[in-house]
Amino acid sequence: MSQALEVKRTKHIDVRYHFVKDKVLDGVFKVEHVPTDKQIPDVLTKFQHVPEFEAFRELL
């Protein structure tokens, strides 16, 4: 694979990365860690025990 083709295939990633990075540095975006037990979308993709499922269900 030529280097030119590789750059073309990944350029959109570079553009998006630098856009987000600039917004974080400007204070527009705030990046913070969210632990797994607080990830509401996980209820749709991972097994949840009944108490956790019911708590997440109420949040949806």
Phi and psi restraints in degrees (range 20) as a CNS / XPLOR table:
assign (resid 1 and name C) (resid 2 and name N)
       (resid 2 and name CA) (resid 2 and name C) 1.0 -74.7 20.0 2
assign (resid 2 and name N) (resid 2 and name CA)
       (resid 2 and name C) (resid 3 and name N) 1.0 154.2 20.0 2
assign (resid 2 and name C) (resid 3 and name N)
       (resid 3 and name CA) (resid 3 and name C) 1.0 -65.8 20.0 2
assign (resid 3 and name N) (resid 3 and name CA)
       (resid 3 and name C) (resid 4 and name N) 1.0 -35.0 20.0 2
assign (resid 3 and name C) (resid 4 and name N)
       (resid 4 and name CA) (resid 4 and name C) 1.0 -62.4 20.0 2
assign (resid 4 and name N) (resid 4 and name CA)
       (resid 4 and name C) (resid 5 and name N) 1.0 -41.8 20.0 2
assign (resid 4 and name C) (resid 5 and name N)
       (resid 5 and name CA) (resid 5 and name C) 1.0 -66.2 20.0 2
assign (resid 5 and name N) (resid 5 and name CA)
       (resid 5 and name C) (resid 6 and name N) 1.0 -39.9 20.0 2
assign (resid 5 and name C) (resid 6 and name N)
       (resid 6 and name CA) (resid 6 and name C) 1.0 -63.1 20.0 2
assign (resid 6 and name N) (resid 6 and name CA)
       (resid 6 and name C) (resid 7 and name N) 1.0 -41.3 20.0 2
assign (resid 6 and name C) (resid 7 and name N)
       (resid 7 and name CA) (resid 7 and name C) 1.0 -64.4 20.0 2
assign (resid 7 and name N) (resid 7 and name CA)
       (resid 7 and name C) (resid 8 and name N) 1.0 -43.0 20.0 2
assign (resid 7 and name C) (resid 8 and name N)
       (resid 8 and name CA) (resid 8 and name C) 1.0 -62.5 20.0 2
assign (resid 8 and name N) (resid 8 and name CA)
       (resid 8 and name C) (resid 9 and name N) 1.0 -38.1 20.0 2
assign (resid 8 and name C) (resid 9 and name N)
       (resid 9 and name CA) (resid 9 and name C) 1.0 -73.3 20.0 2
assign (resid 9 and name N) (resid 9 and name CA)
       (resid 9 and name C) (resid 10 and name N) 1.0 -23.2 20.0 2
assign (resid 9 and name C) (resid 10 and name N)
       (resid 10 and name CA) (resid 10 and name C) 1.0 -112.0 20.0 2
assign (resid 10 and name N) (resid 10 and name CA)
       (resid 10 and name C) (resid 11 and name N) 1.0 -1.2 20.0 2
assign (resid 10 and name C) (resid 11 and name N)
       (resid 11 and name CA) (resid 11 and name C) 1.0 -59.9 20.0 2
assign (resid 11 and name N) (resid 11 and name CA)
       (resid 11 and name C) (resid 12 and name N) 1.0 -38.1 20.0 2
assign (resid 11 and name C) (resid 12 and name N)
       (resid 12 and name CA) (resid 12 and name C) 1.0 -61.8 20.0 2
assign (resid 12 and name N) (resid 12 and name CA)
       (resid 12 and name C) (resid 13 and name N) 1.0 -31.4 20.0 2
assign (resid 12 and name C) (resid 13 and name N)
       (resid 13 and name CA) (resid 13 and name C) 1.0 -68.0 20.0 2
assign (resid 13 and name N) (resid 13 and name CA)
       (resid 13 and name C) (resid 14 and name N) 1.0 -44.0 20.0 2
assign (resid 13 and name C) (resid 14 and name N)
       (resid 14 and name CA) (resid 14 and name C) 1.0 -60.4 20.0 2
assign (resid 14 and name N) (resid 14 and name CA)
       (resid 14 and name C) (resid 15 and name N) 1.0 -44.6 20.0 2
assign (resid 14 and name C) (resid 15 and name N)
       (resid 15 and name CA) (resid 15 and name C) 1.0 -62.4 20.0 2
assign (resid 15 and name N) (resid 15 and name CA)
       (resid 15 and name C) (resid 16 and name N) 1.0 -46.9 20.0 2
assign (resid 15 and name C) (resid 16 and name N)
       (resid 16 and name CA) (resid 16 and name C) 1.0 -65.1 20.0 2
assign (resid 16 and name N) (resid 16 and name CA)
       (resid 16 and name C) (resid 17 and name N) 1.0 -41.7 20.0 2
assign (resid 16 and name C) (resid 17 and name N)
       (resid 17 and name CA) (resid 17 and name C) 1.0 -59.3 20.0 2
assign (resid 17 and name N) (resid 17 and name CA)
       (resid 17 and name C) (resid 18 and name N) 1.0 -48.8 20.0 2
assign (resid 17 and name C) (resid 18 and name N)
       (resid 18 and name CA) (resid 18 and name C) 1.0 -69.5 20.0 2
assign (resid 18 and name N) (resid 18 and name CA)
       (resid 18 and name C) (resid 19 and name N) 1.0 -32.1 20.0 2
assign (resid 18 and name C) (resid 19 and name N)
       (resid 19 and name CA) (resid 19 and name C) 1.0 -61.5 20.0 2
assign (resid 19 and name N) (resid 19 and name CA)
       (resid 19 and name C) (resid 20 and name N) 1.0 -50.0 20.0 2
assign (resid 19 and name C) (resid 20 and name N)
       (resid 20 and name CA) (resid 20 and name C) 1.0 -64.9 20.0 2
assign (resid 20 and name N) (resid 20 and name CA)
       (resid 20 and name C) (resid 21 and name N) 1.0 -43.6 20.0 2
assign (resid 20 and name C) (resid 21 and name N)
       (resid 21 and name CA) (resid 21 and name C) 1.0 -57.8 20.0 2
assign (resid 21 and name N) (resid 21 and name CA)
       (resid 21 and name C) (resid 22 and name N) 1.0 -44.3 20.0 2
assign (resid 21 and name C) (resid 22 and name N)
       (resid 22 and name CA) (resid 22 and name C) 1.0 -63.5 20.0 2
assign (resid 22 and name N) (resid 22 and name CA)
       (resid 22 and name C) (resid 23 and name N) 1.0 -40.2 20.0 2
assign (resid 22 and name C) (resid 23 and name N)
       (resid 23 and name CA) (resid 23 and name C) 1.0 -66.4 20.0 2
assign (resid 23 and name N) (resid 23 and name CA)
       (resid 23 and name C) (resid 24 and name N) 1.0 -36.4 20.0 2
assign (resid 23 and name C) (resid 24 and name N)
       (resid 24 and name CA) (resid 24 and name C) 1.0 -65.4 20.0 2
assign (resid 24 and name N) (resid 24 and name CA)
       (resid 24 and name C) (resid 25 and name N) 1.0 -46.2 20.0 2
assign (resid 24 and name C) (resid 25 and name N)
       (resid 25 and name CA) (resid 25 and name C) 1.0 -64.4 20.0 2
assign (resid 25 and name N) (resid 25 and name CA)
       (resid 25 and name C) (resid 26 and name N) 1.0 -32.0 20.0 2
assign (resid 25 and name C) (resid 26 and name N)
       (resid 26 and name CA) (resid 26 and name C) 1.0 -79.7 20.0 2
assign (resid 26 and name N) (resid 26 and name CA)
       (resid 26 and name C) (resid 27 and name N) 1.0 -8.6 20.0 2
assign (resid 26 and name C) (resid 27 and name N)
       (resid 27 and name CA) (resid 27 and name C) 1.0 84.5 20.0 2
assign (resid 27 and name N) (resid 27 and name CA)
       (resid 27 and name C) (resid 28 and name N) 1.0 9.1 20.0 2
assign (resid 27 and name C) (resid 28 and name N)
       (resid 28 and name CA) (resid 28 and name C) 1.0 -75.7 20.0 2
assign (resid 28 and name N) (resid 28 and name CA)
       (resid 28 and name C) (resid 29 and name N) 1.0 -42.7 20.0 2
assign (resid 28 and name C) (resid 29 and name N)
       (resid 29 and name CA) (resid 29 and name C) 1.0 -106.0 20.0 2
assign (resid 29 and name N) (resid 29 and name CA)
       (resid 29 and name C) (resid 30 and name N) 1.0 146.5 20.0 2
assign (resid 29 and name C) (resid 30 and name N)
       (resid 30 and name CA) (resid 30 and name C) 1.0 -122.8 20.0 2
assign (resid 30 and name N) (resid 30 and name CA)
       (resid 30 and name C) (resid 31 and name N) 1.0 122.5 20.0 2
assign (resid 30 and name C) (resid 31 and name N)
       (resid 31 and name CA) (resid 31 and name C) 1.0 -100.2 20.0 2
assign (resid 31 and name N) (resid 31 and name CA)
       (resid 31 and name C) (resid 32 and name N) 1.0 127.3 20.0 2
assign (resid 31 and name C) (resid 32 and name N)
       (resid 32 and name CA) (resid 32 and name C) 1.0 -145.2 20.0 2
assign (resid 32 and name N) (resid 32 and name CA)
       (resid 32 and name C) (resid 33 and name N) 1.0 153.3 20.0 2
assign (resid 32 and name C) (resid 33 and name N)
       (resid 33 and name CA) (resid 33 and name C) 1.0 -76.8 20.0 2
assign (resid 33 and name N) (resid 33 and name CA)
       (resid 33 and name C) (resid 34 and name N) 1.0 135.9 20.0 2
assign (resid 33 and name C) (resid 34 and name N)
       (resid 34 and name CA) (resid 34 and name C) 1.0 -121.1 20.0 2
assign (resid 34 and name N) (resid 34 and name CA)
       (resid 34 and name C) (resid 35 and name N) 1.0 116.4 20.0 2
assign (resid 34 and name C) (resid 35 and name N)
       (resid 35 and name CA) (resid 35 and name C) 1.0 -64.4 20.0 2
assign (resid 35 and name N) (resid 35 and name CA)
       (resid 35 and name C) (resid 36 and name N) 1.0 156.5 20.0 2
assign (resid 35 and name C) (resid 36 and name N)
       (resid 36 and name CA) (resid 36 and name C) 1.0 -54.8 20.0 2
assign (resid 36 and name N) (resid 36 and name CA)
       (resid 36 and name C) (resid 37 and name N) 1.0 -39.4 20.0 2
assign (resid 36 and name C) (resid 37 and name N)
       (resid 37 and name CA) (resid 37 and name C) 1.0 -70.8 20.0 2
assign (resid 37 and name N) (resid 37 and name CA)
       (resid 37 and name C) (resid 38 and name N) 1.0 -5.3 20.0 2
assign (resid 37 and name C) (resid 38 and name N)
       (resid 38 and name CA) (resid 38 and name C) 1.0 -110.9 20.0 2
assign (resid 38 and name N) (resid 38 and name CA)
       (resid 38 and name C) (resid 39 and name N) 1.0 2.9 20.0 2
assign (resid 38 and name C) (resid 39 and name N)
       (resid 39 and name CA) (resid 39 and name C) 1.0 -84.5 20.0 2
assign (resid 39 and name N) (resid 39 and name CA)
       (resid 39 and name C) (resid 40 and name N) 1.0 96.9 20.0 2
assign (resid 39 and name C) (resid 40 and name N)
       (resid 40 and name CA) (resid 40 and name C) 1.0 -58.3 20.0 2
assign (resid 40 and name N) (resid 40 and name CA)
       (resid 40 and name C) (resid 41 and name N) 1.0 -41.3 20.0 2
assign (resid 40 and name C) (resid 41 and name N)
       (resid 41 and name CA) (resid 41 and name C) 1.0 -62.1 20.0 2
assign (resid 41 and name N) (resid 41 and name CA)
       (resid 41 and name C) (resid 42 and name N) 1.0 -20.5 20.0 2
assign (resid 41 and name C) (resid 42 and name N)
       (resid 42 and name CA) (resid 42 and name C) 1.0 -59.4 20.0 2
assign (resid 42 and name N) (resid 42 and name CA)
       (resid 42 and name C) (resid 43 and name N) 1.0 -26.5 20.0 2
assign (resid 42 and name C) (resid 43 and name N)
       (resid 43 and name CA) (resid 43 and name C) 1.0 -62.2 20.0 2
assign (resid 43 and name N) (resid 43 and name CA)
       (resid 43 and name C) (resid 44 and name N) 1.0 -24.9 20.0 2
assign (resid 43 and name C) (resid 44 and name N)
       (resid 44 and name CA) (resid 44 and name C) 1.0 -90.7 20.0 2
assign (resid 44 and name N) (resid 44 and name CA)
       (resid 44 and name C) (resid 45 and name N) 1.0 -11.7 20.0 2
assign (resid 44 and name C) (resid 45 and name N)
       (resid 45 and name CA) (resid 45 and name C) 1.0 -124.9 20.0 2
assign (resid 45 and name N) (resid 45 and name CA)
       (resid 45 and name C) (resid 46 and name N) 1.0 -14.6 20.0 2
assign (resid 45 and name C) (resid 46 and name N)
       (resid 46 and name CA) (resid 46 and name C) 1.0 -128.8 20.0 2
assign (resid 46 and name N) (resid 46 and name CA)
       (resid 46 and name C) (resid 47 and name N) 1.0 154.4 20.0 2
assign (resid 46 and name C) (resid 47 and name N)
       (resid 47 and name CA) (resid 47 and name C) 1.0 -64.5 20.0 2
assign (resid 47 and name N) (resid 47 and name CA)
       (resid 47 and name C) (resid 48 and name N) 1.0 134.9 20.0 2
assign (resid 47 and name C) (resid 48 and name N)
       (resid 48 and name CA) (resid 48 and name C) 1.0 -126.7 20.0 2
assign (resid 48 and name N) (resid 48 and name CA)
       (resid 48 and name C) (resid 49 and name N) 1.0 139.6 20.0 2
assign (resid 48 and name C) (resid 49 and name N)
       (resid 49 and name CA) (resid 49 and name C) 1.0 -70.7 20.0 2
assign (resid 49 and name N) (resid 49 and name CA)
       (resid 49 and name C) (resid 50 and name N) 1.0 160.0 20.0 2
assign (resid 49 and name C) (resid 50 and name N)
       (resid 50 and name CA) (resid 50 and name C) 1.0 -53.3 20.0 2
assign (resid 50 and name N) (resid 50 and name CA)
       (resid 50 and name C) (resid 51 and name N) 1.0 -49.0 20.0 2
assign (resid 50 and name C) (resid 51 and name N)
       (resid 51 and name CA) (resid 51 and name C) 1.0 -60.9 20.0 2
assign (resid 51 and name N) (resid 51 and name CA)
       (resid 51 and name C) (resid 52 and name N) 1.0 -41.9 20.0 2
assign (resid 51 and name C) (resid 52 and name N)
       (resid 52 and name CA) (resid 52 and name C) 1.0 -67.1 20.0 2
assign (resid 52 and name N) (resid 52 and name CA)
       (resid 52 and name C) (resid 53 and name N) 1.0 -41.9 20.0 2
assign (resid 52 and name C) (resid 53 and name N)
       (resid 53 and name CA) (resid 53 and name C) 1.0 -60.1 20.0 2
assign (resid 53 and name N) (resid 53 and name CA)
       (resid 53 and name C) (resid 54 and name N) 1.0 -45.8 20.0 2
assign (resid 53 and name C) (resid 54 and name N)
       (resid 54 and name CA) (resid 54 and name C) 1.0 -65.0 20.0 2
assign (resid 54 and name N) (resid 54 and name CA)
       (resid 54 and name C) (resid 55 and name N) 1.0 -37.4 20.0 2
assign (resid 54 and name C) (resid 55 and name N)
       (resid 55 and name CA) (resid 55 and name C) 1.0 -65.3 20.0 2
assign (resid 55 and name N) (resid 55 and name CA)
       (resid 55 and name C) (resid 56 and name N) 1.0 -44.4 20.0 2
assign (resid 55 and name C) (resid 56 and name N)
       (resid 56 and name CA) (resid 56 and name C) 1.0 -66.3 20.0 2
assign (resid 56 and name N) (resid 56 and name CA)
       (resid 56 and name C) (resid 57 and name N) 1.0 -38.8 20.0 2
assign (resid 56 and name C) (resid 57 and name N)
       (resid 57 and name CA) (resid 57 and name C) 1.0 -58.6 20.0 2
assign (resid 57 and name N) (resid 57 and name CA)
       (resid 57 and name C) (resid 58 and name N) 1.0 -39.3 20.0 2
assign (resid 57 and name C) (resid 58 and name N)
       (resid 58 and name CA) (resid 58 and name C) 1.0 -65.2 20.0 2
assign (resid 58 and name N) (resid 58 and name CA)
       (resid 58 and name C) (resid 59 and name N) 1.0 -31.0 20.0 2
assign (resid 58 and name C) (resid 59 and name N)
       (resid 59 and name CA) (resid 59 and name C) 1.0 -75.9 20.0 2
assign (resid 59 and name N) (resid 59 and name CA)
       (resid 59 and name C) (resid 60 and name N) 1.0 -25.5 20.0 2
